[in-house]
Amino acid sequence: MRYVSFLYNGAARAGILDDSGVHPLPAEFASLTDYIARPPRERAVLSGDTTLELGEVKLLAPVRPHKNIFCVGRNYKGHAEEVARASGKPLNLPPVPTFFTKAPTSIADPEQELHLSPEISKEYDWEAELAVVIGEQCRDVPEADALSVIFGYTCLNDVTARDLQREHLQWFKGKSLDNACPIGPWIVGTDEIPDPQKLQVQLRINGVVKQNANTSTMIFSVAQIIASLSRGMTLEPGDVIATGTPDGVGMARTPPEWLSDGDTVEVEIEHIGRLCNTISLAVPATAAR
Ligand code: MG
C-alpha cells in the first residue's frame, strides 16, 4: 500500500494511492500521522469518496511529526570513508549508531521549491536517505522484531549547511534550517518492502548522478538502528528516522560542490519513488516573521 498526504480544494487530506488514483481516507483522519497513530483495527477501510487523479492533487510531505526527525550519521561505509578523507582524519567506523536530529520545522513537501538563504550558509549540501516511519508506540525493541514496528518507508533529503554544521560543533543547527528536510513523495507500506536492506538509493542533480548505493552497504541495518534508538527511549507512531546517506555528498568532492540556485535535486529509491525539489538561493525581499 502507498499512502499520501495531499491538498485538494484547499484542504489537506490523507489518502491511499494505487494505479487507479488517490483514494481519500475518511475525513475523521485529520492527517496521515493521525491515521498511523490509530491501532491497526481502527485504520478503517476506504471511504466512499471519489477517486482523484494523482495530477489533480498537490502532494504534501506524507508525515509531519510533532517532534524532531531522528537521523543517523555516517551509516554507509563509502560515506564514512569519504568524510574521513575530506577531513584528513583516520577512518574510525562507529561502534554504535551516531544519532542526531533535525527540527520538525525543516520538513518540506515533494516538488516544493526549497528556499535556502545565501546569507545564512554558503555550503548547502545534499544527502539522499531512506526514511523509516514508525507505526506503533514501542520501546526496547529487539533487533529481530524491529521491522514489525515500521509503518512504511519514504525518501528524504537531509539537506545540510556544512559551514553551520562545522561552526556550531553540534550538528543540530546546520541540519535544521527551514526547507532542509524534504520528504516524500509518499509512504510505501512494509507489505511492499519486506527487506529494507535491498534498495538502491540514488541522488541526481540536474540529471547528473551524485550518489548511487544499495542499502545493503549500511553499517547499521534498519533493524539495528531501531533496536539501538528504542533502547530505553519510546518511539511513537509517525516518528521519522533518516537512516544515513551513501557516499557522493558535495563536501567530500574535489573540489567541494554545493547546491546552486535553480538546481533540480532528485532522490530516487528503488520500490519507493522519486522525491524532486528545486533549489532557490534568492535572498528573500523581506524576512518572514
Ligand atoms: Mg544525513
Boltz pocket constraint, residues with backbone or C-beta under 6 A from the ligand:
constraints:
  - pocket:
      binder: B
      contacts: [[A, 71], [A, 72], [A, 73], [A, 127], [A, 129], [A, 158], [A, 242], [A, 244], [A, 245]]
      max_distance: 6.0
